[in-house]
Amino acid sequence: MSTTAENPAPASAPASGVPEILQPSDEAVIPRTEVSLLNKLLSKEINEMNEGRVEIRSLQSDPSSPLHSTETFESLRLKPELIAACYSNGFNQPSKIQSACIPLILRTPYPDVIAQAQNGTGKTATFLLSLLHRIDPKIEATQGLIIAPTIELAQQIEAVAKKLAYKMPEIKIRCAVRGEVATHGTVFNDHIFVGTPGTVEKWLVRFRTIQPEHLICTVVDEADDLFFMQNVKDNLMRILGFIKQNKPDCQMLFFSATFTEDNINFISNAFVPQAQYITLRRSELSLHHIKQCIIYCQSREEKYQAVRNIYASISNTASIIFAYTKASVDWLAARLKADGRSVATLHGNMTVQERAQSVLKFAQGDYKVLICTNVASRGLDIPRVTIVINYDPPVKYETVIDPNAMLRTDGQLGYADYDTYLHRIGRTGRFGRPGLAVNMADSQISAKLFSEIEQHFSMKMQVLDPNNYDALFALDDAPY
């Protein structure tokens, strides 16, 4: 039997007195550079312009959505060819970040900009539309330079750029990545280059295959990642320093889904001291399209049966389960596989190749369920997920002192990780699709943590009885 919200199951604690979900994990942390690679595997087509046209339009009409704005592409005063390309690729209005950034980027004198917005809000199209608008095709020389952290991302940005420029065939776009050949003495006259730091540094700084005389704009995409990787950072520093020295009036744009305060200060002080800073704040991220539920359980077996019943009742094109320990991940995976489910796992003690294989097969649809730990999921950007299950609540374990003592007071635990919760369930309900987040509490501690999450986001989770199949079936059809 499921317990009620008022009478959750008692906490079970090890000898230390601290429940398992509040103990520091002994799991190996996945390097940030690998997380970036895994995200590229998950997002095979970054900001794919023709993906989910109907759903994008639906979400753009929701004022609480980060894709919504009151602007039109005409009001941004873009070239008619670019406006036509936007409409033909399924966008009927610009997103918030596009509405905020494009007029600023195109304002004269052209300012340097640092812009932060989550993946999926159109930041790639933001800098591509701005750059394409400024290109003069009559000048047969390089005018725009876009730097990305990986070959895959550079190639994806090149593909999107060509889609946006399809009504401007005179504009030439080239990829500068490892494997592309540029010999000494060669001078390219392509209008836009998209490349990785290593190849761009070689072609621009050493070989002068790309010449800076006509550069009007340099874009650094995923800037936070680029400045985090030392070897890549060194190449990037040489590129930007070369441009500042040889073309000091070249506009510089830095985009990322995340920016640390240290990196913002570093970028500003080193290259763009007068930069404008724009961010799509977390408060603008909407949970409006996500149904949030909670199930109270008394044991691990009861939690598993609840998961099993959910998958038996609700359509699942792709889902992700977040568990606290790698032991829970492996146990859940074994049970679901025994029940005939296609399951991938992700935790810090897997090899790099194993993690990449799991993520790639999940992205390709070979696996319908991805089970991962807190550690493995940090920074991971999961696209197009139908269901998110928080098998354990997200916690800031490094702040835990004595949770059992806190439960004997009226105070807050204070260990719930609100940002991680928002990031997790934000993977569902994207592009106008209804989403479902199911939270599972098997102790007073976990029930209290989810209660604090409710209070923080000013919402109430629907209590589910996992044995009530009528209620579960109803979730599948609910307009969240």
Number of C-alpha atoms within 10 A of each C-alpha: 10 20 15 14 18 8 12 21 21 14 15 16 15 9 7 8 13 18 18 14 19 24 17 12 17 11 16 12 14 20 11 15 13 13 20 18 17 22 19 21 20 22 22 16 17 21 18 19 22 16 13 15 15 15 14 21 18 16 20 24 16 16 13 17 23 24 26 23 20 13 15 14 21 14 12 17 14 19 15 13 15 23 22 18 18 22 14 15 16 17 21 17 24 26 26 22 24 26 21 19 23 22 15 18 22 17 10 8 10 15 19 25 22 23 25 22 21 19 16 19 22 21 24 20 24 20 26 21 21 22 23 23 18 15 18 13 17 9 13 15 21 26 27 25 24 27 27 23 26 20 20 20 24 22 21 22 26 22 18 20 22 18 19 23 23 15 15 15 10 13 19 17 21 19 22 28 22 13 8 9 10 17 9 10 9 13 17 17 18 19 24 25 25 26 27 27 28 21 21 27 23 17 24 18 20 11 17 18 19 26 19 21 13 15 23 20 25 24 22 24 24 21 27 22 21 24 19 14 13 10 12 16 18 15 21 23 16 15 21 19 16 16 22 17 9 14 17 13 16 21 22 25 22 25 23 21 20 17 20 10 8 10 15 17 13 14 17 18 12 12 15 21 12 11 19 16 14 16 18 17 11 13 9 12 16 17 19 15 22 24 21 22 17 23 25 29 26 18 15 12 10 16 21 17 15 21 20 16 16 22 17 13 17 18 14 15 13 21 25 27 23 25 25 24 21 24 12 18 22 18 12 22 21 14 14 18 12 10 10 9 16 16 22 25 25 25 26 21 15 16 12 13 9 15 21 20 17 19 23 21 17 24 21 12 13 14 20 20 25 24 25 25 24 23 21 25 21 16 18 18 21 24 20 19 22 23 28 26 24 21 25 22 28 26 23 16 15 11 12 15 13 13 17 16 10 14 14 8 9 7 8 14 19 16 21 24 17 20 11 18 16 17 19 25 25 23 23 28 26 23 22 22 21 19 27 27 24 22 25 22 26 24 21 18 27 26 26 21 24 23 18 19 22 15 11 11 12 8 12 13 17 14 15 20 19 24 14 10 15 11 13 19 15 12 19 17 11 11 12 15
